[in-house]
Amino acid sequence: MQTNFNALQLADPTIARADAILRRCVHCGLCTATCPTYVLTGDERDSPRGRIYLMKQMFEDREVTPTMTYHIDRCLSCLSCMTTCPSGVDYMHLVDLARTRIEMKGHRTSAQRTTRWILSKVLPYPRRFRLALMLGWLARPFRGLIEKAGFPATAAALALVPKARPKSNLTKPKSAIGKEPKAKRVALMLGCVQEVMVPSISLAAIRLLRRHGVDVVVVKDEGCCGALVHHLGREEEARDAARRNIDAWTAAMREKLLDAIVITTSGCGTMVKDYGSLLSRDRGYAERAAYVSGLTRDITEFVEEIDLMPPLMWTGLRVAYHAPCSLQHGQKLDALPLKQLSQCGFNILEIPEGHLCCGSAGTYNLLEPELSGELRERKLRNIASVTPDVIATANIGCVMQLQGGTSAPFVHTVELLDWATGGPCPPALEKLNVRSHQVETLVEMAREAALID
């Protein structure tokens, strides 16, 4: 793509970076076929290629128009376009630069600004989020009235609140270090929303790692990874979150070096792996940020490095694996979870259109409820078409987006790995008749081995 920046503009590091990214685009349009919003709307401006043209105009003209804001806001940042792009266009960082520019110079209604401010001040803080969840449960019966009153984002948020009353007090997972030192030690990031919604995920990860001879440290001063505010265009707040976590993990390493920072929420993992880029121009943190990014592993990555032990049970459950965009596109980890689930004896079902986002995308389902709802229904139809016993995924946002739309229970990948290698049955699966699956699978295995008629 040809750009028209002058020397004065290119002296700005942000413009220089945008220029380098823009020039890689060759207008081929392959990205349009895998972009969820373009698939729904057919509007070129809702495709990566169309948004790239809008961002080019934004940076060249130093102007942020309502049209630019509207269509860039509708981007999920699912990064499917980056998986498809043959030219290696760094769309992820380009749209982040654009969002920061929009936040600084764009024009939004007072309701939009208020909603985005509230989200940035509630979701990244577990205590505030837990309180908001309790209030949301009380307001949930009035969701229809709230939507009619002109508060669609609030109504969308209430739709995601569990029907059962949220627990007001939850047990926060603690460090798991034995008396005898283990061969490896890792820091486990809890995740701000996941810590409140499904703390059993972190507990399953701790059990799985301990079973494999790994000491697990839960760092007290760790906070939100910064992804939520980063995607809202609040770049400095995201940097502050990154600095806080880097300080916390660095302090933990003074006692003993960490072999990895393990993350079970794929959206957080994609963000932390990008700390090196986010703080590349911060003299006080650039080097440590790059080190932390290099140390970060998704739970499946780290388990692969230490070799997953053979399963102690073989259920044969039909598992539909929903690959979060942040894992399959952001971290390029699409095959590994499937491999490990298969190793543990689960029957993996391929979900049609698995590359398309479910519509969660951080705060997207709250800010763009209409498009998010269409993507949710499309994903649920595709999941239903394979009739699974259980649905596995690796991101709490996807669970919150899709649960309630299907009779099949949702679990995190690590909960299944933990269960298969000796852990307890995941709470969401306790009502399933797993014994019948075990018997049927054993019979089928025996038939294949010609041991019975």
Residue pairs with C-beta under 8 A, 6 or more apart in sequence:
1 22
1 23
1 24
1 25
1 26
1 27
1 52
1 56
2 23
3 19
3 22
3 23
3 56
3 60
4 60
5 15
5 19
5 59
5 60
9 15
9 59
9 60
9 62
10 16
10 19
13 281
14 97
14 100
14 101
15 59
17 93
17 97
18 55
18 59
18 94
18 97
19 59
21 89
21 90
21 91
21 93
21 94
22 52
22 55
22 56
22 59
22 94
24 87
24 88
24 89
24 90
25 49
25 52
25 87
25 89
26 87
27 49
28 86
28 87
29 47
29 49
30 84
30 85
30 86
31 47
31 48
31 49
31 80
31 81
31 84
31 85
31 91
32 38
32 44
32 47
32 48
32 49
33 39
33 84
34 80
34 81
34 83
34 84
34 355
34 356
35 46
35 47
35 48
35 80
35 81
36 76
36 78
36 80
36 356
36 357
36 359
36 375
37 46
37 47
37 74
37 75
37 76
37 371
38 44
38 46
38 47
38 48
38 50
39 356
40 46
40 371
40 374
40 375
41 371
43 50
43 71
44 50
45 51
45 54
45 67
45 71
46 71
46 74
48 75
48 81
48 85
48 89
48 91
50 71
51 71
51 72
51 75
51 95
51 98
52 89
52 91
52 94
54 67
54 68
54 71
54 72
55 68
55 72
55 94
55 95
55 97
55 98
57 63
57 68
58 64
58 65
58 68
58 98
58 101
59 97
59 98
59 101
63 105
64 101
64 102
64 105
64 106
64 107
66 107
68 98
68 102
68 106
69 102
69 106
69 107
69 108
72 95
72 98
72 99
72 102
73 102
73 367
73 368
74 368
74 371
75 95
76 325
76 357
76 359
76 361
76 364
77 92
77 95
77 231
77 361
77 362
77 364
78 325
78 329
78 356
78 357
78 361
79 91
79 92
79 325
79 326
79 329
79 330
80 325
80 329
80 355
80 356
80 357
81 89
81 91
82 89
82 90
82 91
82 92
82 329
83 328
83 329
83 332
83 355
85 91
92 274
92 330
93 277
96 230
96 231
96 235
99 231
99 232
99 233
100 233
100 235
101 233
102 233
103 232
103 233
103 234
103 235
104 233
108 116
111 151
115 153
115 154
115 366
115 367
116 232
116 363
116 367
119 228
119 232
119 363
119 366
119 367
120 228
120 229
120 232
120 234
120 237
121 128
122 128
122 129
122 132
123 129
123 192
123 193
123 224
123 228
123 363
124 192
124 223
124 224
124 226
124 228
124 229
124 241
125 192
125 224
126 192
126 193
126 195
126 196
129 192
129 193
129 196
130 166
130 168
130 170
130 196
133 161
133 166
133 196
134 165
134 166
134 168
136 157
136 158
136 161
137 161
137 162
137 165
137 166
139 146
139 158
140 158
140 161
140 163
143 155
143 158
143 159
144 155
146 154
146 155
146 158
147 154
147 155
152 369
152 370
153 366
153 367
153 369
155 369
156 365
156 366
156 369
156 372
156 373
157 366
160 365
160 366
160 400
160 401
163 404
166 196
170 195
170 196
170 199
171 199
172 190
172 195
172 199
172 218
173 188
173 190
173 199
173 202
173 203
173 206
173 218
174 218
175 216
175 217
175 218
176 206
176 209
176 210
176 215
176 216
177 185
177 215
177 216
177 217
178 210
178 215
181 215
182 213
182 214
182 215
183 213
183 214
184 213
184 214
184 215
184 259
184 260
184 306
185 214
185 215
185 216
185 217
185 256
185 257
185 258
185 259
186 209
186 214
186 215
186 216
186 217
186 258
186 259
186 260
186 261
186 262
186 297
186 302
187 216
187 217
187 218
187 219
187 222
187 249
187 252
187 258
187 260
187 261
187 262
188 202
188 205
188 206
188 209
188 216
188 217
188 218
188 262
188 263
188 264
189 222
189 225
189 261
189 262
189 263
189 264
189 265
189 268
189 272
190 199
190 202
190 218
190 222
191 202
191 225
191 263
191 264
191 265
191 268
191 396
192 223
192 224
192 225
192 228
193 265
193 396
193 397
193 400
194 201
194 202
194 264
194 265
194 396
195 202
197 396
197 399
197 400
198 396
198 399
198 412
200 415
200 426
200 427
201 264
201 396
201 412
201 414
201 415
202 218
202 264
204 412
204 414
204 415
204 417
204 418
204 419
204 423
204 426
205 216
205 262
205 264
205 299
205 414
205 418
206 216
207 418
207 423
208 299
208 303
208 414
208 417
208 418
208 421
208 423
209 216
209 262
209 302
209 303
210 216
211 309
211 418
211 421
211 422
211 423
212 303
212 306
212 307
212 308
212 309
213 306
214 259
214 306
216 262
217 252
217 258
219 248
219 249
219 251
219 252
220 248
221 244
221 247
221 248
221 251
222 244
222 245
222 248
222 249
223 241
223 244
223 245
223 248
224 241
225 241
225 242
225 245
225 267
225 268
225 271
225 272
226 237
226 238
226 239
226 240
226 241
226 242
226 245
226 271
226 278
227 238
227 267
227 268
227 270
227 271
227 362
228 362
228 363
229 237
229 238
229 241
230 237
230 238
230 271
230 278
231 361
231 362
231 363
232 363
238 278
239 278
239 279
239 282
242 272
242 275
242 278
242 279
242 285
242 289
243 279
243 282
243 285
245 272
245 275
245 292
246 275
246 279
246 285
246 288
246 289
246 292
249 258
249 261
249 292
250 288
252 258
258 295
260 295
260 296
260 297
260 302
260 305
261 272
261 292
261 295
261 296
261 297
262 297
262 298
262 299
262 302
263 269
263 272
263 296
263 297
263 298
263 299
264 298
264 299
264 394
264 412
264 414
265 394
265 395
265 396
266 298
266 324
266 326
266 327
266 330
266 331
266 333
266 394
266 395
267 324
267 326
267 330
267 362
267 395
267 397
269 296
269 297
269 298
269 326
269 327
269 330
269 331
270 326
270 327
270 330
270 331
272 292
272 293
272 296
273 293
273 296
273 331
274 293
275 289
275 290
275 292
275 293
276 286
276 289
276 290
276 292
276 293
276 294
277 293
278 289
279 285
279 286
279 289
280 286
280 289
280 290
282 289
297 305
298 327
298 331
298 333
298 394
299 394
299 413
299 414
300 333
300 336
300 337
300 340
300 394
300 413
300 414
301 333
301 336
303 340
303 417
304 336
304 340
308 340
308 343
308 344
308 417
308 421
309 421
310 343
310 421
311 343
311 344
311 345
311 420
311 421
312 420
312 421
312 422
313 345
313 419
313 420
313 438
314 345
314 420
314 438
314 441
314 442
314 445
315 345
315 346
315 420
315 434
315 437
315 438
315 441
316 345
316 346
316 347
316 437
316 438
316 440
316 441
316 444
317 346
317 347
317 389
317 390
317 432
317 434
317 437
318 347
318 349
318 386
318 387
318 388
318 389
318 390
319 341
319 346
319 347
319 348
319 349
319 388
319 389
319 390
319 391
319 392
319 416
320 349
320 351
320 383
320 386
320 388
320 390
320 391
320 392
320 408
321 337
321 338
321 341
321 348
321 349
321 351
321 391
321 392
321 393
321 413
322 351
322 354
322 358
322 379
322 383
322 391
322 392
322 393
322 398
322 402
323 334
323 337
323 354
323 393
323 394
324 393
324 394
324 395
324 397
324 398
325 357
325 361
326 395
327 333
327 334
327 337
327 394
327 395
328 334
328 354
328 355
329 355
337 392
337 394
337 413
338 348
340 413
340 417
341 348
341 392
341 413
341 416
341 417
342 348
344 416
344 417
344 420
344 421
345 420
345 441
346 392
346 416
346 420
349 386
349 388
350 386
351 379
351 382
351 383
351 386
352 382
352 385
352 386
353 378
353 379
353 382
354 382
356 375
356 378
356 379
357 375
358 375
358 376
358 379
358 398
358 401
358 402
359 365
359 371
359 372
359 373
359 374
359 375
359 376
359 379
359 401
360 372
360 395
360 397
360 398
360 400
360 401
360 402
361 372
361 397
362 397
364 372
365 372
365 373
365 376
365 397
365 401
372 401
376 401
376 402
376 405
377 405
379 402
380 402
380 405
380 406
383 391
383 402
383 406
383 408
384 406
388 408
389 408
389 432
389 437
390 408
390 409
390 410
390 411
390 416
390 428
390 429
390 432
391 402
391 406
391 408
391 409
391 410
391 411
392 410
392 411
392 412
392 413
392 416
393 399
393 402
393 410
393 412
393 413
394 412
394 413
394 414
399 410
399 412
402 410
403 410
409 428
409 429
409 431
409 432
410 428
411 426
411 428
411 429
412 426
415 423
415 426
415 428
416 426
418 424
418 426
419 425
419 426
419 429
425 434
443 452
446 452
